[in-house]
Amino acid sequence: MTTDPPREAFIPYPRKDIIKLCLSDGHLTDETAKEFAAFCEILTAFYHFKFHSTLDTIKENYRVFNPNAEIQPLYETSLQDYEAMGRSLMQAFKRTLDQANYYPVPEATIQQALNSRTLINLKTDVDFNDFEQVLCYCRGDINQTIKTKKFFFWEAEQTVDILERLVLLIQFKGERYFQAKEKQTKRKRGQAERKFVPGKMYVYFYKNIPKFDLDLLFPNVKTSMTLRDQLMLAVPAIGAAIPVLLKALPNILILVAAILLTLNAGSALESIDVEEEQARNIMPVLVATLTFVIALGGFGVKQYSQYKNKKIKFQKDVTDTLFFNNLANNASVFQMLVDIAEEEECKEIILVYYHLLTSAEPLTPQALDAKVEKWMVEKTGTAINFDIAGPLKNLQGLRGYVGGVEKPLMDYDDQGRCRLLSLKDSMAVLDYLWDNAFDYSEG
């Protein structure tokens, strides 16, 4: 039995393609189609202007938290301003993520990742006390079947729970916290060794991340081998150590005998089957010591090399995940997410406006939602969980003067059904909004 993947609000098609679908649907006359295309163009330009303001707000408030900032401020930021900027940044970014149809990753999922492994077989530990705040959003929770290497050249198929897009924002606690922590553990670490700056925000944007490998994305993650990998190193090591010890046993006994003679315990030589003359002769003792040290050292170097090679392989797996699946870091993440949010908002408004415009009868929000979802399946074969509340709220918020009377693009009648302005009046409202985007007129 197969189950359909959960539907999401994200519309996986370009805005211009959505407009083309509406224009080719056959419900608009040639004249109306031209007006609708012009409406979409002006609406898109207005929202581009609107989201440019959002991006400016985010960039301005992020500058004091940016670990890679190149431009130094002329004026020092007060503690009060610092906290206010942090709040404004988080509010604007959360709103942007919501508009981009991303949703929060449950904390339980992150915790579960610490105890589960998908593609990278590592034991991990993340100290969440190091963080002032953590924000984790995603889109596209899907199952994907991939081939993984098990033993030597044998491959096996594995079904993995994948997050198609993931946004992670982390703010580290301040310098005092880490100084106190290092004092408590009696280990001082410089900023270069930490690889992060206390108090700063680190933002990451990834694609196709296994849900239960989320822990590897945290910059303070500590990795170690699993019990299985430890046994795979330890068992061969024990097997290889036994012949070395057996071969070195006679030399070990001579060393023990020499030590016993030094401690005036010559009577014990009989119990270890070593002649007193052998133990008193310094050359056999030195040869025995050197042989034992070389054998033990060679064995130790070989085992350490195997451990280092295993560790390097693990680090490469983690690096590949972070490098090849990384889309953006820090300030560039905001630019990408604002662009996505702008596209999603415009697509949703255009779909709602088109279906209200072409509907033969007034529609309630519930009926409109169902109609858009059905239309998307018919036209694209994609099932989405359309977010009807957002675009309706946006259409209500777009207000302008038509014939001297202020009107919204959409409101509701007495029965709670959606009521839309005509295309001509809608264009007049958008024209009013553009004319009043900047008001520099003197009193």
Phi, psi and chi 1 to 4 in degrees:
 res  aa     phi    psi   chi1   chi2   chi3   chi4
   1 MET       -  127.8  179.1  179.2  177.9      -
   2 THR  -106.9  145.9   59.1      -      -      -
   3 THR  -114.9  142.5   57.1      -      -      -
   4 ASP   -70.1  144.4  -66.2  -30.3      -      -
   5 PRO   -64.4  150.2   22.7  -31.7      -      -
   6 PRO   -62.2  137.4   21.2  -31.6      -      -
   7 ARG   -78.1  144.3  -63.8 -176.4  -58.1  157.7
   8 GLU  -123.5  165.8  -64.1 -172.9    4.5      -
   9 ALA   -78.9  -16.3      -      -      -      -
  10 PHE   -63.5  134.5 -178.8   74.9      -      -
  11 ILE  -101.0  106.9  -56.8  170.8      -      -
  12 PRO   -83.7   40.6   32.3  -34.6      -      -
  13 TYR  -139.7  150.2  -57.8  102.3      -      -
  14 PRO   -63.3  152.3  -19.0   30.0      -      -
  15 ARG   -59.4  -42.3  167.0 -179.7   44.6   83.5
  16 LYS   -64.5  -33.4  -71.2 -171.2  175.9 -179.6
  17 ASP   -69.3  -36.0  -72.5   -1.0      -      -
  18 ILE   -63.7  -42.4  -65.1  -64.4      -      -
  19 ILE   -63.0  -41.9  -64.4  173.2      -      -
  20 LYS   -61.9  -38.8  -73.5 -179.2 -179.4  178.5
  21 LEU   -61.4  -42.7  -84.0 -179.8      -      -
  22 CYS   -65.0  -43.0  -65.4      -      -      -
  23 LEU   -68.6  -29.9  -66.4  173.3      -      -
  24 SER   -94.0    7.1   62.5      -      -      -
  25 ASP   -73.9  -21.2 -162.9   23.0      -      -
  26 GLY    92.2    6.7      -      -      -      -
  27 HIS  -103.0    3.2  -66.8  -70.7      -      -
  28 LEU  -118.6  138.3  -62.1  173.2      -      -
  29 THR   -72.1  168.9   64.1      -      -      -
  30 ASP   -59.7  -42.8  -69.1  -17.3      -      -
  31 GLU   -68.0  -44.0 -177.6  179.6   -6.7      -
  32 THR   -65.8  -36.2  -54.2      -      -      -
  33 ALA   -61.7  -40.8      -      -      -      -
  34 LYS   -64.8  -41.9  -70.5 -179.4 -178.9 -180.0
  35 GLU   -65.9  -39.4  -68.6 -179.9  -13.7      -
  36 PHE   -65.8  -41.4  177.8   75.5      -      -
  37 ALA   -62.8  -40.2      -      -      -      -
  38 ALA   -66.2  -40.4      -      -      -      -
  39 PHE   -58.5  -46.4  169.4   83.0      -      -
  40 CYS   -62.8  -38.7  -66.9      -      -      -
  41 GLU   -65.2  -45.4 -176.7  178.7   -1.1      -
  42 ILE   -69.2  -40.5  -61.8  174.2      -      -
  43 LEU   -60.6  -44.1  177.7   77.8      -      -
  44 THR   -62.5  -42.5  -59.8      -      -      -
  45 ALA   -64.2  -39.9      -      -      -      -
  46 PHE   -64.7  -42.9  178.0   76.5      -      -
  47 TYR   -71.6  -28.7  -95.0   84.2      -      -
  48 HIS   -63.2  -43.2 -178.8   70.8      -      -
  49 PHE   -63.0  -42.3  166.3   77.2      -      -
  50 LYS   -64.0  -43.6 -171.7  175.3 -179.9 -179.2
  51 PHE   -75.9  -22.0  -87.0   93.3      -      -
  52 HIS   -62.4  -37.8  176.2   73.2      -      -
  53 SER   -65.5  -40.1  175.8      -      -      -
  54 THR   -61.5  -44.3  -60.5      -      -      -
  55 LEU   -62.9  -40.6 -179.1   59.6      -      -
  56 ASP   -61.2  -40.8  -87.0   -8.0      -      -
  57 THR   -61.9  -45.0  -61.1      -      -      -
  58 ILE   -64.8  -46.3  -68.0  175.1      -      -
  59 LYS   -63.5  -41.4  -72.6  165.6   59.7  177.4
  60 GLU   -64.5  -40.0  172.3   61.9   22.4      -
  61 ASN   -81.8  -20.6  -71.7  -72.1      -      -
  62 TYR   -82.5  -17.5 -177.4   61.7      -      -
  63 ARG   -58.5  -34.1   61.2 -179.3  175.4   81.0
  64 VAL   -80.6  -12.0  -63.1      -      -      -
  65 PHE  -106.5   -3.9  -59.8   99.7      -      -
  66 ASN   -77.2  116.4 -173.0   -3.9      -      -
  67 PRO   -72.2  -13.7   26.2  -33.3      -      -
  68 ASN  -111.1   20.4  -59.1  -35.0      -      -
  69 ALA   -62.7  131.7      -      -      -      -
  70 GLU   -98.8  -25.3  -64.8 -179.5  -29.3      -
  71 ILE   -97.1  127.1  -60.4  174.6      -      -
  72 GLN   -94.4  134.3  -59.5  -59.9  -39.4      -
  73 PRO   -70.9  150.6   26.5  -34.0      -      -
  74 LEU   -77.9  -27.4  -70.6  174.7      -      -
  75 TYR  -119.7  139.9  -53.0  101.3      -      -
  76 GLU   -72.9  138.5 -174.7  176.3   -6.5      -
  77 THR   -85.5  126.4  -55.5      -      -      -
  78 SER   -74.1  162.2   66.8      -      -      -
  79 LEU   -60.3  -39.5  178.3   60.0      -      -
  80 GLN   -64.5  -44.2 -175.4  177.2   -0.2      -
  81 ASP   -66.8  -37.9  -70.4  -19.2      -      -
  82 TYR   -59.5  -46.2 -176.5   86.5      -      -
  83 GLU   -68.3  -39.0  -66.9  174.8  -11.6      -
  84 ALA   -66.0  -38.4      -      -      -      -
  85 MET   -66.6  -37.3  -68.4  172.0   74.4      -
  86 GLY   -63.1  -42.4      -      -      -      -
  87 ARG   -66.0  -44.5  -71.6 -167.8  -61.4  -90.7
  88 SER   -63.2  -40.2  -63.3      -      -      -
  89 LEU   -61.9  -47.8  169.8   63.2      -      -
  90 MET   -66.1  -39.1  -65.6  -57.3  -68.4      -
  91 GLN   -63.6  -46.0  -70.6  172.3    0.6      -
  92 ALA   -67.1  -39.2      -      -      -      -
  93 PHE   -71.3  -40.9 -167.7   41.8      -      -
  94 LYS   -62.4  -40.8  -74.3 -179.6 -179.8  178.7
  95 ARG   -64.2  -40.0 -175.5  170.3   61.7 -107.8
  96 THR   -64.1  -43.7  -60.3      -      -      -
  97 LEU   -62.0  -39.7  -72.9  164.7      -      -
  98 ASP   -65.9  -41.0 -179.0   63.8      -      -
  99 GLN   -67.6  -28.1  -69.1  169.5  -34.0      -
 100 ALA   -82.3    3.8      -      -      -      -
 101 ASN    64.4   35.8  -73.0  -40.1      -      -
 102 TYR   -95.7  155.0  -79.4   63.3      -      -
 103 TYR  -135.4  154.9   54.0   89.8      -      -
 104 PRO   -66.7  141.7  -17.4   29.7      -      -
 105 VAL   -81.3  124.9  175.6      -      -      -
 106 PRO   -58.0  143.7  -21.8   32.2      -      -
 107 GLU   -60.8  -32.6 -174.5  177.2  -13.5      -
 108 ALA   -62.8  -33.7      -      -      -      -
 109 THR   -66.6  -40.7  -60.3      -      -      -
 110 ILE   -65.4  -42.4  -60.1  175.5      -      -
 111 GLN   -64.7  -37.9  -68.7  -63.7  -28.6      -
 112 GLN   -65.9  -30.7 -170.6  175.5   -2.7      -
 113 ALA   -64.0  -28.0      -      -      -      -
 114 LEU   -68.0  -25.4  -65.7  170.3      -      -
 115 ASN  -107.8    3.9  -57.6  -44.7      -      -
 116 SER  -127.4  156.2  -54.6      -      -      -
 117 ARG  -135.7  140.0  -74.5  167.5  -70.1  -80.4
 118 THR  -113.6  -78.8  -55.3      -      -      -
 119 LEU  -100.5  -29.4  -61.6 -177.8      -      -
 120 ILE  -110.1  112.9  -58.6  178.0      -      -
 121 ASN   -84.9   78.1 -165.5   26.6      -      -
 122 LEU  -129.8  148.3  -79.3  174.8      -      -
 123 LYS   -90.7  128.3 -174.5  178.0 -179.7 -178.6
 124 THR  -125.0  157.0   57.1      -      -      -
 125 ASP  -146.7  128.3  179.8   58.3      -      -
 126 VAL  -123.3  125.1  176.7      -      -      -
 127 ASP   -89.3   98.0 -171.0   -6.0      -      -
 128 PHE   -72.2  -11.9  -72.8   93.0      -      -
 129 ASN   -68.5  -16.4  -67.2  -39.0      -      -
 130 ASP   -72.5  -14.4  -70.2   -9.7      -      -
 131 PHE  -102.9  137.3  -52.5  132.9      -      -
 132 GLU   -75.1  -40.0 -171.5   69.8   36.2      -
 133 GLN  -159.3  151.2   53.7 -174.3  -25.0      -
 134 VAL  -131.5  130.9  175.0      -      -      -
 135 LEU  -125.8  121.9 -173.7  104.4      -      -
 136 CYS  -133.4  116.2 -171.2      -      -      -
 137 TYR  -124.8  153.8  -83.5   65.0      -      -
 138 CYS  -146.2  172.6   70.2      -      -      -
 139 ARG  -151.4  139.1  177.3 -173.4   61.7   73.0
 140 GLY    82.4   75.4      -      -      -      -
 141 ASP   -92.5  102.0 -170.7  -13.7      -      -
 142 ILE  -128.3  162.7   63.2  171.8      -      -
 143 ASN  -102.5  135.5  -70.3  -34.4      -      -
 144 GLN  -134.1  132.1 -167.4  173.7   82.3      -
 145 THR   -94.5  122.9  -58.7      -      -      -
 146 ILE  -129.9  164.3   60.8  173.5      -      -
 147 LYS  -100.6  130.6  -71.7 -175.5  177.4 -179.4
 148 THR  -123.1  146.4   56.7      -      -      -
 149 LYS   -84.2  128.5 -174.0  177.1  -70.2 -174.8
 150 LYS  -101.1  -70.9  -66.6  -63.1 -177.0 -178.5
 151 PHE  -128.2  123.3  -62.9  101.0      -      -
 152 PHE    54.1 -112.7  -61.1  101.3      -      -
 153 PHE  -102.6    6.1  -61.7  101.8      -      -
 154 TRP   -82.4  128.2  178.9   52.5      -      -
 155 GLU  -114.6  148.7  -67.8 -176.5  -19.2      -
 156 ALA  -134.5  146.7      -      -      -      -
 157 GLU   -81.4  140.9  -72.2 -170.0  -13.3      -
 158 GLN  -138.8  132.4 -179.2 -180.0   -3.3      -
 159 THR   -89.8  121.6  -59.9      -      -      -
 160 VAL  -118.4  137.5  179.9      -      -      -
 161 ASP   -83.0  113.2 -161.9   -8.8      -      -
 162 ILE  -111.8  138.7  -62.6  -73.5      -      -
 163 LEU  -100.6  114.3  -61.6  176.3      -      -
 164 GLU   -64.9  -36.6  -67.7 -175.8  -66.5      -
 165 ARG  -136.7  139.7  -67.6  -67.7 -175.5  -89.0
 166 LEU  -141.5  131.4 -177.6   87.2      -      -
 167 VAL  -117.0  127.7  178.2      -      -      -
 168 LEU  -128.5  120.8  178.7   64.4      -      -
 169 LEU  -116.2  128.3 -178.1  148.3      -      -
 170 ILE  -130.0  129.6  -64.5  169.1      -      -
 171 GLN  -113.4  121.1 -178.6 -177.0    7.1      -
 172 PHE   -77.0  153.1  -77.4   94.3      -      -
 173 LYS   -69.1  172.6  -71.2 -176.2  176.9  178.2
 174 GLY   -75.4  175.1      -      -      -      -
 175 GLU   -60.6  -37.9 -179.7   67.4   34.3      -
 176 ARG   -61.4  -38.4  -70.4 -175.1  179.3  179.3
 177 TYR   -60.9  -45.6  164.7   82.1      -      -
 178 PHE   -73.9  -31.2  -71.4  100.6      -      -
 179 GLN   -64.8  -42.1  -71.7  178.5   -9.7      -
 180 ALA   -66.1  -38.4      -      -      -      -
 181 LYS   -65.9  -42.0 -178.1  178.7  179.4 -179.9
 182 GLU   -70.0  -33.2  -69.5  160.6    7.3      -
 183 LYS   -66.8  -37.8 -175.5  177.2 -179.1 -178.7
 184 GLN   -67.9  -38.0 -174.3  178.1    7.3      -
 185 THR   -89.7   -0.3   57.3      -      -      -
 186 LYS    58.0   37.7  -62.3 -178.7  179.6  179.2
 187 ARG  -138.6  115.3 -177.9 -171.8  177.6 -170.0
 188 LYS   -94.0  133.5  -70.3 -172.3  176.6 -178.6
 189 ARG  -128.3  132.9  -56.2 -164.2  -32.1  176.7
 190 GLY   -78.4  171.9      -      -      -      -
 191 GLN   -62.3  -36.2 -178.3  172.7  -38.3      -
 192 ALA   -64.4  -36.9      -      -      -      -
 193 GLU   -74.6  -31.6 -171.2  178.6   -6.3      -
 194 ARG   -66.9  -37.1  -76.6 -169.6 -168.4  134.1
 195 LYS    68.5   17.4  -62.7 -179.0 -179.7  178.3
 196 PHE  -152.7  161.7   62.6   84.9      -      -
 197 VAL  -108.6  120.9 -177.9      -      -      -
 198 PRO   -55.8  140.8  -25.5   34.7      -      -
 199 GLY    86.4  -13.0      -      -      -      -
 200 LYS   -90.0  162.5  -60.4  -62.0 -176.8  179.8
 201 MET  -106.2  130.7  -73.1 -174.8 -175.5      -
 202 TYR  -113.2  127.3  -68.3   78.2      -      -
 203 VAL  -121.3  131.3 -165.8      -      -      -
 204 TYR  -128.2  145.0  -52.2   96.6      -      -
 205 PHE  -129.9  117.0 -167.3   16.6      -      -
 206 TYR  -123.6  162.3  -69.8  103.4      -      -
 207 LYS  -123.7  149.9   65.7  175.2 -177.8  178.2
 208 ASN    49.5   59.8  -61.1  -27.1      -      -
 209 ILE  -101.7  124.4  -63.6  -63.8      -      -
 210 PRO   -57.5  133.3  -25.0   34.3      -      -
 211 LYS   -57.7  -37.3 -177.9 -177.4  -71.8 -172.5
 212 PHE   -93.9   14.5  -63.8  130.7      -      -
 213 ASP  -112.3   16.8  -74.0  -18.1      -      -
 214 LEU   -59.3  -33.2  -74.7  176.4      -      -
 215 ASP   -61.0  -27.5   46.5  -23.3      -      -
 216 LEU   -70.1  -13.9  -64.3  172.9      -      -
 217 LEU   -82.6  -15.3  -54.4 -179.3      -      -
 218 PHE   -77.4  132.4  -73.2   85.6      -      -
 219 PRO   -67.7  -17.6   21.2  -31.1      -      -
 220 ASN  -103.7   18.3   66.7  -23.3      -      -
 221 VAL   -66.7  139.3   62.8      -      -      -
 222 LYS  -111.6  128.8  -65.9  179.8 -179.8  178.6
 223 THR  -113.4  148.9   60.0      -      -      -
 224 SER  -151.6  164.0   58.3      -      -      -
 225 MET   -72.1  147.9  -72.7 -174.1  -70.5      -
 226 THR   -74.3  168.3   61.9      -      -      -
 227 LEU   -59.0  -37.4  177.9   60.2      -      -
 228 ARG   -62.4  -45.5  173.0  178.7  171.8  -87.7
 229 ASP   -68.2  -35.8  -70.3  -47.6      -      -
 230 GLN   -63.7  -41.2  -69.2  172.7   -8.9      -
 231 LEU   -66.2  -37.4  -69.6  174.4      -      -
 232 MET   -65.4  -24.0  -70.5 -176.6   67.8      -
 233 LEU   -89.3  -39.1  -78.4  177.5      -      -
 234 ALA   -72.8  -44.1      -      -      -      -
 235 VAL   -62.5  -49.5  171.6      -      -      -
 236 PRO   -61.6  -33.5  -22.6   34.1      -      -
 237 ALA   -64.6  -42.9      -      -      -      -
 238 ILE   -64.2  -42.2  -66.0  172.5      -      -
 239 GLY   -62.4  -38.1      -      -      -      -
 240 ALA   -76.9  -25.9      -      -      -      -
 241 ALA   -74.5  -29.9      -      -      -      -
 242 ILE   -61.8  -49.6  -67.9  174.6      -      -
 243 PRO   -60.8  -36.6  -22.0   32.9      -      -
 244 VAL   -63.3  -44.0  174.0      -      -      -
 245 LEU   -66.8  -40.2  -68.1  173.7      -      -
 246 LEU   -64.0  -40.0  -70.1  176.1      -      -
 247 LYS   -68.9  -33.5 -173.2  176.4 -179.4  179.7
 248 ALA   -90.1   -3.7      -      -      -      -
 249 LEU   -58.2  -44.9 -176.3   58.2      -      -
 250 PRO   -58.8  -40.9  -24.4   34.9      -      -
 251 ASN   -68.4  -34.4  -63.6  -32.2      -      -
 252 ILE   -64.5  -40.9  -64.9  173.4      -      -
 253 LEU   -63.7  -39.4  -67.9  176.4      -      -
 254 ILE   -63.3  -39.5  -66.2  175.4      -      -
 255 LEU   -62.0  -44.3  -77.8  174.2      -      -
 256 VAL   -62.3  -41.7  173.0      -      -      -
 257 ALA   -62.7  -43.2      -      -      -      -
 258 ALA   -61.9  -39.4      -      -      -      -
 259 ILE   -65.4  -40.9  -66.2  171.5      -      -
 260 LEU   -63.4  -40.6  -69.3  174.5      -      -
 261 LEU   -64.3  -38.9  -76.1  176.1      -      -
 262 THR   -62.0  -33.3  -55.9      -      -      -
 263 LEU   -91.0   11.0  -62.4  174.6      -      -
 264 ASN    58.8   39.0  -64.3  -38.7      -      -
 265 ALA  -118.3   46.9      -      -      -      -
 266 GLY   -62.7  -23.4      -      -      -      -
 267 SER   -65.6  -18.5   58.9      -      -      -
 268 ALA   -85.2   -3.4      -      -      -      -
 269 LEU   -63.8  -33.3  -67.0  179.0      -      -
 270 GLU   -61.5  -34.2  -63.3  179.5    0.0      -
 271 SER   -70.6  -21.3   62.5      -      -      -
 272 ILE  -107.6    5.7   61.7  175.1      -      -
 273 ASP    57.5   49.3 -165.7   23.9      -      -
 274 VAL  -128.1  129.7  175.3      -      -      -
 275 GLU   -70.2  145.1  -64.6  179.9    3.8      -
 276 GLU   -63.8  -34.8 -175.7  175.6  -18.8      -
 277 GLU   -64.7  -37.1 -174.6  178.2  -10.0      -
 278 GLN   -62.3  -41.4 -101.4 -172.4  -47.1      -
 279 ALA   -72.0  -29.1      -      -      -      -
 280 ARG   -81.8  -22.2  -69.9 -174.3 -179.3  -81.4
 281 ASN   -75.9  116.6 -168.9  -14.0      -      -
 282 ILE   -67.0  -33.0 -170.8   62.2      -      -
 283 MET   -64.7  -49.2  -73.0  -54.0  -64.0      -
 284 PRO   -58.4  -35.8  -24.9   35.2      -      -
 285 VAL   -64.8  -43.3  172.8      -      -      -
 286 LEU   -65.6  -42.8  -69.3  175.4      -      -
 287 VAL   -61.5  -42.7  171.0      -      -      -
 288 ALA   -62.0  -42.2      -      -      -      -
 289 THR   -64.1  -47.6  -57.1      -      -      -
 290 LEU   -64.0  -43.1 -176.1   60.4      -      -
 291 THR   -61.8  -43.3  -56.3      -      -      -
 292 PHE   -65.3  -42.7  177.2   68.9      -      -
 293 VAL   -64.8  -42.5  168.5      -      -      -
 294 ILE   -64.2  -44.9  -68.3  174.7      -      -
 295 ALA   -63.1  -45.2      -      -      -      -
 296 LEU   -67.5  -41.0 -174.2   63.0      -      -
 297 GLY   -65.8  -42.6      -      -      -      -
 298 GLY   -62.0  -41.8      -      -      -      -
 299 PHE   -64.7  -41.6  175.8   75.4      -      -
 300 GLY   -64.3  -41.9      -      -      -      -
 301 VAL   -62.8  -41.7  169.0      -      -      -
 302 LYS   -62.5  -44.7 -179.5 -179.6  178.6 -178.9
 303 GLN   -69.0  -37.7  -67.6  -53.3  117.5      -
 304 TYR   -65.8  -37.8 -179.2   73.6      -      -
 305 SER   -63.3  -40.3  -63.1      -      -      -
 306 GLN   -63.8  -40.4  -69.6 -179.5   -5.8      -
 307 TYR   -64.7  -44.1  167.5   75.6      -      -
 308 LYS   -64.9  -40.7  -69.3  -67.8  -71.3 -176.2
 309 ASN   -61.8  -40.3  -70.1  -22.8      -      -
 310 LYS   -64.8  -41.4 -169.3   75.4  171.8  177.2
 311 LYS   -65.7  -41.0 -172.7  174.6 -178.9 -179.2
 312 ILE   -62.6  -39.5  -70.4  171.3      -      -
 313 LYS   -62.6  -43.0  179.9 -176.8  179.9  -59.6
 314 PHE   -62.0  -45.4  -77.3  143.9      -      -
 315 GLN   -62.2  -37.0  -70.2  174.5  -21.2      -
 316 LYS   -65.2  -40.8 -177.4 -179.9 -177.5  -58.6
 317 ASP   -60.3  -43.9  -69.9  -20.6      -      -
 318 VAL   -66.7  -43.3  174.9      -      -      -
 319 THR   -62.2  -41.3  -59.3      -      -      -
 320 ASP   -61.0  -42.4  -73.7  -11.1      -      -
 321 THR   -62.0  -44.6  -61.9      -      -      -
 322 LEU   -75.1  -36.4  -60.2 -178.6      -      -
 323 PHE   -79.3  -53.1 -178.7   80.2      -      -
 324 PHE   -76.6  -18.3  -67.7  104.8      -      -
 325 ASN  -103.9    4.3  -68.1   -3.1      -      -
 326 ASN   -84.1  131.4 -178.4  -92.6      -      -
 327 LEU  -102.8  -35.5  -63.9  173.6      -      -
 328 ALA  -168.2  160.7      -      -      -      -
 329 ASN  -133.6  146.9  -67.6  -40.1      -      -
 330 ASN    51.1 -124.8  -62.3  -29.9      -      -
 331 ALA   -59.8  -33.1      -      -      -      -
 332 SER   -67.3  -22.8   57.9      -      -      -
 333 VAL   -63.6  -41.4  176.7      -      -      -
 334 PHE   -62.1  -41.5  -60.3  122.2      -      -
 335 GLN   -60.5  -46.3  177.3   71.8   61.7      -
 336 MET   -65.1  -43.4  -68.1 -174.3   69.5      -
 337 LEU   -69.7  -35.5  -95.3  -62.5      -      -
 338 VAL   -64.8  -40.2  167.9      -      -      -
 339 ASP   -61.6  -43.1  -75.7  -14.4      -      -
 340 ILE   -65.0  -43.6  -64.9  170.8      -      -
 341 ALA   -62.3  -41.1      -      -      -      -
 342 GLU   -60.3  -45.5  178.1 -173.7  -35.2      -
 343 GLU   -61.8  -46.0  -83.3  -78.4  -69.3      -
 344 GLU   -63.4  -43.5  -71.0  -61.6  -68.0      -
 345 GLU   -61.3  -44.5  -70.4  -81.3  -83.1      -
 346 CYS   -66.0  -43.9  -71.1      -      -      -
 347 LYS   -60.4  -42.1  -73.5 -174.3  -74.5 -172.5
 348 GLU   -65.5  -45.3  -70.0  173.6   -7.6      -
 349 ILE   -63.7  -42.8  -66.1  174.0      -      -
 350 ILE   -62.5  -42.5  -71.4  168.1      -      -
 351 LEU   -64.3  -44.1  -78.1  171.7      -      -
 352 VAL   -65.5  -46.5  165.8      -      -      -
 353 TYR   -61.3  -44.2 -170.1   93.0      -      -
 354 TYR   -61.6  -44.7  170.4   76.5      -      -
 355 HIS   -73.4  -29.7  -77.4   89.3      -      -
 356 LEU   -71.0  -38.1  -73.1  176.1      -      -
 357 LEU   -65.9  -37.1 -177.8   67.2      -      -
 358 THR   -99.1   -1.4   57.7      -      -      -
 359 SER   -72.9  138.4  176.9      -      -      -
 360 ALA   -76.3  -16.5      -      -      -      -
 361 GLU  -142.5  156.8   56.9 -175.5    6.8      -
 362 PRO   -60.9  145.6  -21.2   32.8      -      -
 363 LEU  -120.9  140.5  -62.3  171.7      -      -
 364 THR   -78.0  161.7   62.9      -      -      -
 365 PRO   -55.0  -38.6  -28.8   36.4      -      -
 366 GLN   -66.1  -43.6  -64.7   77.4   13.5      -
 367 ALA   -67.3  -37.5      -      -      -      -
 368 LEU   -64.9  -42.0  177.9   59.0      -      -
 369 ASP   -59.9  -47.3 -177.1   78.7      -      -
 370 ALA   -64.1  -36.9      -      -      -      -
 371 LYS   -67.0  -42.4 -174.4  174.7 -177.4  179.2
 372 VAL   -64.4  -44.0  172.4      -      -      -
 373 GLU   -63.2  -41.9  -69.3  178.8   -3.3      -
 374 LYS   -65.3  -41.8 -179.2 -179.0  177.9 -178.1
 375 TRP   -62.1  -40.5 -172.7   82.4      -      -
 376 MET   -64.1  -39.0  -74.3  -65.5  -65.0      -
 377 VAL   -66.2  -43.9  171.6      -      -      -
 378 GLU   -66.0  -39.5  -67.7  173.6  -11.0      -
 379 LYS   -86.7  -32.5  -66.2  -64.3 -179.2  179.6
 380 THR  -121.9  -15.3   67.5      -      -      -
 381 GLY    77.5   10.2      -      -      -      -
 382 THR  -109.6  126.9  -59.3      -      -      -
 383 ALA   -92.9  124.1      -      -      -      -
 384 ILE  -124.2  158.4   62.3  172.1      -      -
 385 ASN  -101.1   83.1 -177.3   20.1      -      -
 386 PHE   -62.2  135.1 -169.7   71.3      -      -
 387 ASP   -90.2   92.1  177.6   20.8      -      -
 388 ILE   -74.7  -29.8 -168.1   64.6      -      -
 389 ALA   -65.6  -40.4      -      -      -      -
 390 GLY   -62.0  -56.7      -      -      -      -
 391 PRO   -64.6  -33.4   17.8  -30.0      -      -
 392 LEU   -64.7  -40.7  -70.7 -179.9      -      -
 393 LYS   -64.8  -39.1 -177.3  178.5  179.2 -179.2
 394 ASN   -65.6  -42.4  -73.3  -30.9      -      -
 395 LEU   -64.1  -37.1  -75.5  171.6      -      -
 396 GLN   -66.5  -33.1  -83.7 -171.1  -70.9      -
 397 GLY   -77.8  -16.1      -      -      -      -
 398 LEU   -85.7  100.3  -64.2  173.5      -      -
 399 ARG  -122.4  143.4  -52.6  177.0   65.5   89.8
 400 GLY  -158.9  175.6      -      -      -      -
 401 TYR   -94.4  128.3  -76.8   88.9      -      -
 402 VAL  -125.6  113.7  178.3      -      -      -
 403 GLY    62.9   34.7      -      -      -      -
 404 GLY    80.9    0.9      -      -      -      -
 405 VAL  -117.0  132.3  179.6      -      -      -
 406 GLU   -75.7  128.8 -174.0 -178.1   22.8      -
 407 LYS  -138.6  148.7  -65.0 -179.1  179.5 -179.6
 408 PRO   -88.1  161.2   31.6  -33.7      -      -
 409 LEU   -62.2  -28.9  -73.2 -175.8      -      -
 410 MET  -149.0  142.5 -171.6 -137.5   70.3      -
 411 ASP  -142.7 -164.7   61.2    0.1      -      -
 412 TYR  -123.4  147.1  -61.8   96.4      -      -
 413 ASP   -86.7 -175.0   61.8   18.2      -      -
 414 ASP   -64.7  -20.0  -64.3  -22.3      -      -
 415 GLN   -99.3   11.0  -60.6  179.4   22.3      -
 416 GLY    77.4   17.0      -      -      -      -
 417 ARG   -93.5  150.4  -62.6  174.8  -59.2 -176.2
 418 CYS   -71.5  136.0  -58.5      -      -      -
 419 ARG  -127.0  120.5 -175.8  167.9   51.8 -166.2
 420 LEU  -107.9  144.6 -170.2   70.1      -      -
 421 LEU   -70.5  157.5  -72.9 -177.7      -      -
 422 SER   -67.0  163.2   66.0      -      -      -
 423 LEU   -59.6  -40.5 -101.3  176.3      -      -
 424 LYS   -63.1  -45.6 -178.2  179.7  179.0 -179.2
 425 ASP   -69.7  -33.7  -71.7  -14.6      -      -
 426 SER   -63.2  -40.1  -63.9      -      -      -
 427 MET   -65.1  -35.2  -64.3  -73.8  -77.6      -
 428 ALA   -65.6  -39.1      -      -      -      -
 429 VAL   -64.1  -46.0  168.6      -      -      -
 430 LEU   -64.0  -37.2  -69.1 -179.3      -      -
 431 ASP   -63.3  -40.1 -177.9   63.6      -      -
 432 TYR   -63.5  -43.2  171.7   83.3      -      -
 433 LEU   -62.3  -40.0  -69.7  171.9      -      -
 434 TRP   -66.2  -43.7  -96.1  119.5      -      -
 435 ASP   -62.9  -27.4  -70.0  -16.4      -      -
 436 ASN  -109.2   14.5  -69.2  -87.1      -      -
 437 ALA   -62.1  -38.5      -      -      -      -
 438 PHE  -124.9  127.5  -67.5  101.6      -      -
 439 ASP  -117.9   97.7 -172.3    4.6      -      -
 440 TYR  -107.8   11.5  -67.4  121.8      -      -
 441 SER   -67.8  144.1   59.9      -      -      -
 442 GLU   -92.6  139.1  -63.9 -178.9   -0.1      -
 443 GLY   -42.2      -      -      -      -      -
